[in-house]
Amino acid sequence: MVQRVSRLGELKQRKRLDAFLLTSQPSVKCFSGYFFNFETGPSPFQLLPAALVTVSNSESTLLIADTESHQLSTLRSGITVRSYISYTYDKPLDFERQFLIQLHDIIKEGKLQNARLGIEIDAIPAVITQSLHSRFPKIEFVDVTSEILLLRAVKDKDEIDLIRSSVALCDIGQMSALKNAKVGISELELFSKVRYEMESAAGSRIPILLDFISGKRTSASGGLPTNKTIESGDLVLSDLVPCLNGYWGDSCNTFVVGKATSSQMKAFDSVKEALQIGIDAVRPGVKAMQVDKLMRAHIGDFFHHGGHGIGTVYHEEPRIVPYNDIELVPNMVIALEPGIYKEDFGIRLEHSVVVTETGCEVLTKFNHCFDQYSI
Amino acid sequence: MVQRVSRLGELKQRKRLDAFLLTSQPSVKCFSGYFFNFETGPSPFQLLPAALVTVSNSESTLLIADTESHQLSTLRSGITVRSYISYTYDKPLDFERQFLIQLHDIIKEGKLQNARLGIEIDAIPAVITQSLHSRFPKIEFVDVTSEILLLRAVKDKDEIDLIRSSVALCDIGQMSALKNAKVGISELELFSKVRYEMESAAGSRIPILLDFISGKRTSASGGLPTNKTIESGDLVLSDLVPCLNGYWGDSCNTFVVGKATSSQMKAFDSVKEALQIGIDAVRPGVKAMQVDKLMRAHIGDFFHHGGHGIGTVYHEEPRIVPYNDIELVPNMVIALEPGIYKEDFGIRLEHSVVVTETGCEVLTKFNHCFDQYSI
């Protein structure tokens, strides 16, 4: 059922590891199910919100800050949970030491004192490797960052369902943008309505990565909303990337408020065709770079990726880019996002798709439409 | 002028260091002025958004991801900026190596190959210390996390001004909550209006840490907004902690929608008195724990800190807690937040203040008021 954990087992064998110590938020989520919100930056009460020690399919321990224990509803079954004391007000903060004490215990109880330990070297604080090295000098660290990235690229059914829920929020957000955009509203006010409808559907606050720009600024392809008001004839580029329960969805629409120029209409149609060409090309065995190449061939080059995997991170393998010869396989989930950027406007359209046995299924149900009054 | 950098120089002497390599977001902001948004978690295109190598008051190098170079408007003068290649689509991502190449060059050019280097060991990825150790085996790492925390507690004038701007957003948010709360609105919808008014005043999207709860849930002291609608007689607890240009503001109000019970009114008055007692106690030479004790003496114990420093992190020294014998000094900025939590409701009120030569100045201008119609 949970094939990603089995693949972790294969990686363990291939690299002659004894266990993994995973510390990046995307990997902890992917392999344990545990998600913590990261919107306000690293907590001043934690060394890490969570770390996952995985020995085998049936032997995993999640070490979390005790203040996070209310967030365990999405945890995979069969994972042992231990917590460390993080926030205190009646005595000095001691979370670093508390984390390390618990981690040392996990190492000892798992008989990992001489282990070859797979780690994510970019995402593990130096205090952890130094402390383990000093306490258990025979532990050997092996960086498996790039292998884990590839391993996460193929999704299990439960992950695809989570991405579906997240992508459904994209659809709600795109409809809201189309419905609420009007002359005189500011980008920030329009986005606040979009965000509210997405969060209301989610039932909670959610992280949202975004480009949300209007008018001439669309030619720059990206940016955050400002107090600029929307004028008649402005394009609105709305790239919405919400994270629901740890999995990201992704979609982009561009539409006009008022009347578009014929050059803009032509560009919109071309980008929509390019996106469809990309979607039609997605199937097992096709190289990522081929999908990218076909889209660029239709609309000319643009200065960003043609697409990317989505999952517990908003941009992961398979990257749909000119150099990437990775072959698509079933259950990869990909966002495709071709764009045309002129001097005074830009248009980008994006769908999220899951690779099937014979092609792909488009997860985003929203139908890109350039004229807001035609919906 | 920038005394925090001079204090860094004193710390360097005291610990016999040759330089600092600072990697935590709050320290990079504090000592370089550079701020990056962290709302969507670590970037898949960066090892770190930024790292700061400081040798002396006049010799600092900020190493940033090249995609962040548009965010340099708040940089302190006299800092050399170098960037590393982070995002690429025409060739494979190589940000880890690119970061390390640049960092090695900075070490060589600064003649720091044999340096004692002050680091923040909880906030530096292991790949950086390992790579430096392997390339420059004579570099010695000295963890200065706790010293840096104390050093950041006293603010310079430019920092206090930034906190003032952030606190002004708190005032706007609290007025918005009072104004827009009504029977039938959901917590999420009310918060979306609050957030929009704060972001509109800021002119941009801003990170906001918050507790935003209503009704019985206020007895739990904290939590995020949900689809729960506000009923007549509900209390609304609104703790708003925005981050503007890297500095956090903090305020909390609790008010009733409709009519409060006499027990609630009494509790509100007591908490307001406790807050005033805390404010009156703040002056140079007073111990943090004394301020905490006075507030608890008035309203009884509550299960969180009585207050905390704010700055480039939303909770830092001086912590206003029972154990903390740190003495207050001018230009510390503190949020005080006493609370009463009963079985069916909770009330917390909070002001942000700056310690002056003779007492303190209250930065939050918002006047806590329990009845929304009396404003």
Interface residues (C-beta under 8 A of the other chain):
Chain A: S24 Q25 F38 E39 T40 G41 P42 P44 F45 L47 Y89 D90 K91 P92 L93 E96 I119 I121 D122 A123 I124 P125 A126 V127 I128 T129 Q130 F141 D143 S186 L188 E189 F191 S192 K193 R195 Y196 E199 S200 G203 S204 R205 P207 I208 L209 L224 P225 T226 N227 V241 C243 F303 H304 H305 G306 V313 Y314 H315 E316 R319 V321 P322 Y323 N324
Chain B: S24 Q25 F38 E39 T40 G41 P42 P44 F45 L47 Y89 D90 K91 P92 L93 E96 I119 I121 D122 A123 I124 P125 A126 V127 I128 T129 Q130 F141 D143 S186 L188 E189 F191 S192 K193 R195 Y196 E199 S200 G203 S204 R205 P207 I208 L209 L224 P225 T226 N227 V241 C243 F303 H304 H305 G306 V313 Y314 H315 E316 R319 V321 P322 Y323 N324
